[in-house]
Amino acid sequence: MRIVYLGSGAFGLPTLKALLDRHDIALVVSQPDRPAGRGRHPTPTPVAAFVDVHGMPLLKTEDVNRPECIERIHALKPDAMVVIAFGQKLLPALLAGQFAINLHGSLLPRHRGAAPINWALLSGDRTTGVSVITLAQRMDAGAILATAETAIDPKETAGELHDRLAEMGPAPILKVLDLLPGRGSRAIDGDVQDETLATRAPKLSRADAIIDLTQPAKALRQRIHGLSPWPGVAIELGGIRLRLLRVEETPRTESALPGQVLPDGRLACGAGALRLLEVRPSSGRSMTMDEFLRGHRAVVGMVAELPTERSGERA
């Protein structure tokens, strides 16, 4: 099939690779280069970087709904448009007469929005998955054509779940394309989403990376993992900023203040405690809490403070 692929983020790369193996990629559309890194140099999106290596036709645009972009895409007469982590809304003029599908990182209608993977962990979901839907003018509200489901590991971070769900994307996308009765067909029936079950997954910011250490350990684990690696939760111990990358909830019998470092290195919470499985000092590498304590034993007994200024911290 002749495919036009619209995507920017790394979430769609496994599917783009699978489409390249099975179909004809007539055009890839992605966001323009953005400043990134310490030097703020213009950097292509992960999709654009992949396309540069593989030599596929590429269109970088701030607005794919411009008349010249619509004309170029329609002139290709694609059998399907595949949209994954693109970052722009597709308007009716572009979608007119096109078979267009989107891969979303949740089991819709749960977690509609820009950060479904993070919100699955923040919400304490035990399962999640990916959904292939038709394009609609309301965010993530199209008919569901296919899904794939998976359990969430309590030790899994948002970054790890992102990568795992990305690898689950190709199978349902290819399945939907295989359902097209013939070249150029637009007829595939999907399941209408139940609006009463819809939840929102809004975009996150650094302001979301604030925790309340008086909460139970389970709630804190969900929040820390849901925000790892970005925007990332951090605490301060003895003037050292410590980013919490991976934790495990445990019971606690010791009397301690919320946020206090116990003798075994766990962090006391409002109920229970957190075993800090992976931490990263602001000026060092990722390590276990045991490794950190070898050089900073004095923090045992201290009560963690929450950073008040995060603008200079990088993920």
VEXDREN-2710 file (C-alpha; in Angstrom, 1 decimal):
% VEXDREN-2710
k/r/px/py/pz
1/MET/0.0/0.0/0.0
2/ARG/1.0/3.6/-0.5
3/ILE/1.4/5.2/2.9
4/VAL/1.8/8.8/4.1
5/TYR/3.3/8.7/7.6
6/LEU/2.9/11.7/10.0
7/GLY/4.9/11.5/13.1
8/SER/7.6/13.2/15.2
9/GLY/8.2/11.3/18.4
10/ALA/10.2/8.1/19.0
11/PHE/6.9/6.3/20.0
12/GLY/6.1/5.7/16.3
13/LEU/9.6/4.5/15.2
14/PRO/8.9/0.7/15.5
15/THR/5.7/1.1/13.5
16/LEU/7.5/3.2/10.9
17/LYS/10.1/0.6/10.5
18/ALA/7.5/-2.1/10.1
19/LEU/5.6/-0.1/7.5
20/LEU/8.9/0.4/5.6
21/ASP/9.3/-3.4/5.4
22/ARG/5.8/-4.1/4.3
23/HIS/4.5/-1.1/2.4
24/ASP/5.5/1.8/0.2
25/ILE/6.2/4.9/2.2
26/ALA/5.3/7.7/-0.2
27/LEU/6.0/10.5/2.2
28/VAL/6.9/11.1/5.9
29/VAL/5.7/14.4/7.5
30/SER/7.3/15.6/10.7
31/GLN/7.8/18.7/12.8
32/PRO/10.6/21.1/12.0
33/ASP/14.0/20.9/13.8
34/ARG/13.9/22.3/17.4
35/PRO/16.7/23.6/19.7
36/ALA/17.9/20.8/22.0
37/GLY/20.7/19.9/24.3
38/ARG/23.0/22.2/26.3
39/GLY/24.1/24.0/23.1
40/ARG/20.4/24.4/22.0
41/HIS/21.4/23.4/18.5
42/PRO/18.6/22.7/15.9
43/THR/17.8/19.0/16.2
44/PRO/15.6/16.9/14.0
45/THR/12.7/14.9/15.5
46/PRO/13.5/11.2/16.1
47/VAL/11.3/10.4/13.0
48/ALA/13.1/12.9/10.8
49/ALA/16.5/11.6/11.9
50/PHE/15.4/8.1/11.0
51/VAL/14.1/9.2/7.6
52/ASP/17.4/11.0/6.9
53/VAL/19.2/7.7/7.4
54/HIS/16.8/5.7/5.2
55/GLY/16.4/8.2/2.4
56/MET/12.6/8.4/2.4
57/PRO/10.8/11.5/1.1
58/LEU/10.4/13.9/4.0
59/LEU/8.3/17.0/4.6
60/LYS/9.1/19.2/7.7
61/THR/6.3/21.7/8.4
62/GLU/5.0/23.8/11.3
63/ASP/1.4/23.3/9.9
64/VAL/0.5/20.3/7.8
65/ASN/-2.9/21.9/7.1
66/ARG/-1.4/24.6/4.9
67/PRO/-2.8/24.4/1.3
68/GLU/0.5/23.5/-0.2
69/CYS/1.0/20.6/2.3
70/ILE/-2.5/19.3/1.6
71/GLU/-2.0/19.5/-2.1
72/ARG/1.2/17.5/-1.9
73/ILE/-0.3/14.8/0.2
74/HIS/-3.5/14.4/-1.8
75/ALA/-1.5/14.3/-5.0
76/LEU/0.2/11.2/-3.8
77/LYS/-3.2/9.4/-3.6
78/PRO/-2.2/7.4/-0.5
79/ASP/-4.1/4.3/0.5
80/ALA/-3.7/5.2/4.1
81/MET/-2.4/8.0/6.3
82/VAL/-0.8/6.7/9.5
83/VAL/-0.5/9.3/12.3
84/ILE/1.6/8.6/15.5
85/ALA/2.9/11.2/18.0
86/PHE/2.8/13.9/15.3
87/GLY/2.1/16.9/17.5
88/GLN/-0.3/18.7/15.2
89/LYS/-4.1/18.5/14.7
90/LEU/-5.2/17.3/11.2
91/LEU/-8.1/19.5/10.0
92/PRO/-11.0/18.3/7.8
93/ALA/-9.5/19.7/4.6
94/LEU/-6.5/17.4/4.9
95/LEU/-8.5/14.4/6.0
96/ALA/-11.2/14.7/3.3
97/GLY/-11.4/11.5/1.2
98/GLN/-8.5/9.9/3.1
99/PHE/-8.3/6.7/5.2
100/ALA/-6.4/8.0/8.2
101/ILE/-5.5/6.1/11.4
102/ASN/-3.8/7.0/14.6
103/LEU/-1.8/4.8/17.2
104/HIS/-2.5/6.0/20.7
105/GLY/-0.7/4.8/23.8
106/SER/-3.6/3.7/26.0
107/LEU/-6.7/1.6/25.9
108/LEU/-9.2/4.2/24.8
109/PRO/-11.4/5.9/25.9
110/ARG/-9.1/5.9/29.0
111/HIS/-6.4/8.5/29.0
112/ARG/-7.2/10.7/26.1
113/GLY/-4.6/13.4/25.6
114/ALA/-0.9/14.1/25.3
115/ALA/0.5/12.0/28.1
116/PRO/-1.4/8.7/28.3
117/ILE/1.5/6.5/29.3
118/ASN/2.4/8.8/32.2
119/TRP/-1.2/9.0/33.4
120/ALA/-1.6/5.2/33.3
121/LEU/1.1/5.0/36.0
122/LEU/0.0/8.1/37.9
123/SER/-3.5/6.6/38.1
124/GLY/-2.3/3.3/39.4
125/ASP/-3.6/1.3/36.4
126/ARG/-2.7/-2.4/36.4
127/THR/-3.1/-2.8/32.6
128/THR/-2.7/-0.5/29.6
129/GLY/-2.0/-0.9/25.9
130/VAL/-2.3/0.7/22.5
131/SER/-5.3/1.6/20.4
132/VAL/-5.6/2.1/16.7
133/ILE/-8.4/4.7/16.0
134/THR/-9.8/6.7/13.1
135/LEU/-9.1/10.4/13.1
136/ALA/-11.7/12.7/14.7
137/GLN/-11.8/16.4/15.4
138/ARG/-12.2/15.8/19.1
139/MET/-8.9/14.6/20.7
140/ASP/-8.5/10.8/20.6
141/ALA/-12.3/10.3/20.1
142/GLY/-12.3/8.3/16.8
143/ALA/-13.7/4.8/16.4
144/ILE/-11.5/2.0/17.7
145/LEU/-10.2/-0.3/15.0
146/ALA/-7.8/-2.5/17.0
147/THR/-6.1/-2.7/20.4
148/ALA/-3.3/-4.6/22.2
149/GLU/-3.3/-4.9/26.0
150/THR/-0.5/-5.5/28.5
151/ALA/0.0/-5.7/32.3
152/ILE/2.0/-2.9/34.0
153/ASP/4.9/-4.0/36.2
154/PRO/4.9/-2.1/39.5
155/LYS/8.6/-1.4/39.0
156/GLU/8.1/-0.1/35.5
157/THR/8.7/3.6/34.8
158/ALA/7.0/5.8/32.3
159/GLY/10.1/5.7/30.1
160/GLU/10.2/1.9/30.1
161/LEU/6.5/1.6/29.5
162/HIS/6.7/4.0/26.6
163/ASP/9.3/1.9/24.9
164/ARG/7.4/-1.3/25.5
165/LEU/4.2/0.1/24.1
166/ALA/6.0/1.5/21.1
167/GLU/7.1/-2.0/20.3
168/MET/3.5/-3.2/20.5
169/GLY/2.4/-0.7/17.9
170/PRO/3.3/-2.4/14.6
171/ALA/1.0/-5.4/15.0
172/PRO/-2.3/-3.7/15.4
173/ILE/-1.4/-1.0/12.8
174/LEU/-0.5/-3.7/10.2
175/LYS/-3.6/-5.7/11.2
176/VAL/-5.9/-2.7/10.4
177/LEU/-4.1/-2.1/7.1
178/ASP/-4.6/-5.7/6.2
179/LEU/-8.3/-5.3/6.7
180/LEU/-8.7/-2.9/3.9
181/PRO/-10.7/-4.8/1.3
182/GLY/-8.9/-3.3/-1.7
183/ARG/-6.4/-0.7/-2.7
184/GLY/-7.9/2.8/-2.0
185/SER/-10.8/1.4/0.0
186/ARG/-12.0/3.5/2.9
187/ALA/-14.5/1.0/4.5
188/ILE/-13.5/-0.4/7.9
189/ASP/-16.0/-0.6/10.8
190/GLY/-14.8/0.4/14.2
191/ASP/-16.2/0.5/17.7
192/VAL/-17.6/3.8/18.9
193/GLN/-15.9/4.9/22.2
194/ASP/-18.0/5.0/25.3
195/GLU/-17.9/8.7/26.3
196/THR/-18.9/7.8/29.9
197/LEU/-15.6/6.0/30.4
198/ALA/-13.4/8.7/28.9
199/THR/-10.6/10.1/31.1
200/ARG/-8.1/12.9/30.4
201/ALA/-4.3/12.6/30.2
202/PRO/-3.1/16.2/29.8
203/LYS/0.5/17.3/29.0
204/LEU/2.9/17.3/31.9
205/SER/5.2/20.0/33.0
206/ARG/8.0/20.5/35.6
207/ALA/5.3/21.9/37.9
208/ASP/3.8/18.4/38.1
209/ALA/7.0/16.9/39.6
210/ILE/6.2/17.8/43.2
211/ILE/5.5/15.1/45.7
212/ASP/3.9/15.1/49.2
213/LEU/6.0/12.8/51.4
214/THR/3.1/12.5/53.9
215/GLN/1.2/10.4/51.3
216/PRO/1.3/6.5/51.4
217/ALA/4.2/4.8/49.8
218/LYS/2.0/3.2/47.1
219/ALA/0.8/6.6/45.9
220/LEU/4.3/8.0/45.9
221/ARG/5.6/5.1/43.9
222/GLN/2.9/5.7/41.3
223/ARG/3.8/9.3/41.0
224/ILE/7.6/8.8/40.9
225/HIS/7.4/6.1/38.2
226/GLY/4.8/8.1/36.3
227/LEU/7.1/11.1/36.1
228/SER/10.3/9.1/35.4
229/PRO/12.4/10.0/33.5
230/TRP/10.7/13.3/32.8
231/PRO/9.8/15.7/34.4
232/GLY/11.4/13.6/37.2
233/VAL/10.8/13.7/41.0
234/ALA/13.7/14.9/43.2
235/ILE/14.4/15.4/46.9
236/GLU/17.2/17.2/48.7
237/LEU/19.3/15.5/51.4
238/GLY/22.1/17.5/53.1
239/GLY/22.2/20.0/50.3
240/ILE/22.4/17.2/47.6
241/ARG/19.7/17.0/45.0
242/LEU/18.7/13.4/44.4
243/ARG/16.5/12.4/41.6
244/LEU/14.3/9.4/42.3
245/LEU/14.2/7.2/39.2
246/ARG/12.8/3.9/40.5
247/VAL/11.4/2.9/43.9
248/GLU/9.6/0.1/45.6
249/GLU/6.9/0.4/48.3
250/THR/7.5/-1.5/51.6
251/PRO/5.8/-1.7/55.0
252/ARG/7.3/0.2/57.9
253/THR/7.4/-0.5/61.6
254/GLU/9.9/2.1/62.6
255/SER/8.8/5.4/64.0
256/ALA/9.9/8.1/61.6
257/LEU/8.8/11.4/60.1
258/PRO/7.6/11.4/56.6
259/GLY/10.6/11.9/54.3
260/GLN/13.1/10.7/56.9
261/VAL/16.0/8.4/55.8
262/LEU/15.8/5.2/57.7
263/PRO/19.0/3.3/58.8
264/ASP/18.6/0.9/55.9
265/GLY/18.4/3.7/53.4
266/ARG/14.6/3.6/52.9
267/LEU/12.6/6.8/52.8
268/ALA/9.8/7.0/55.3
269/CYS/6.4/8.0/54.0
270/GLY/3.0/8.9/55.5
271/ALA/2.3/5.2/55.5
272/GLY/5.0/2.6/54.7
273/ALA/8.3/3.4/53.2
274/LEU/10.1/3.6/49.8
275/ARG/13.1/1.5/48.9
276/LEU/15.1/3.7/46.6
277/LEU/16.2/1.3/43.8
278/GLU/17.6/3.8/41.5
279/VAL/18.6/7.4/42.2
280/ARG/20.8/10.0/40.5
281/PRO/22.6/12.9/42.2
282/SER/22.5/16.1/40.2
283/SER/26.2/15.9/39.6
284/GLY/26.6/12.1/39.1
285/ARG/25.5/8.9/37.5
286/SER/22.5/6.7/38.3
287/MET/23.1/4.3/41.2
288/THR/21.3/2.4/44.0
289/MET/20.6/4.1/47.3
290/ASP/23.2/1.7/48.9
291/GLU/25.8/3.0/46.6
292/PHE/24.9/6.6/47.4
293/LEU/25.0/6.0/51.1
294/ARG/28.6/4.6/50.9
295/GLY/29.8/8.2/50.3
296/HIS/27.0/10.0/52.1
297/ARG/26.2/8.1/55.3
298/ALA/25.5/11.3/57.1
299/VAL/22.1/11.6/55.4
300/VAL/20.7/8.7/57.4
301/GLY/18.2/10.2/59.9
302/MET/17.8/13.4/57.8
303/VAL/14.3/14.5/56.6
304/ALA/14.2/15.0/52.9
305/GLU/13.3/18.5/51.6
306/LEU/11.6/19.2/48.3
307/PRO/13.5/21.3/45.7
308/THR/11.8/24.7/45.3
309/GLU/13.6/25.6/42.0
310/ARG/13.8/23.2/39.1
311/SER/14.4/25.3/36.1
312/GLY/18.1/24.5/35.9
313/GLU/17.6/20.7/36.2
314/ARG/17.7/18.6/33.0
315/ALA/16.1/15.2/32.6
END
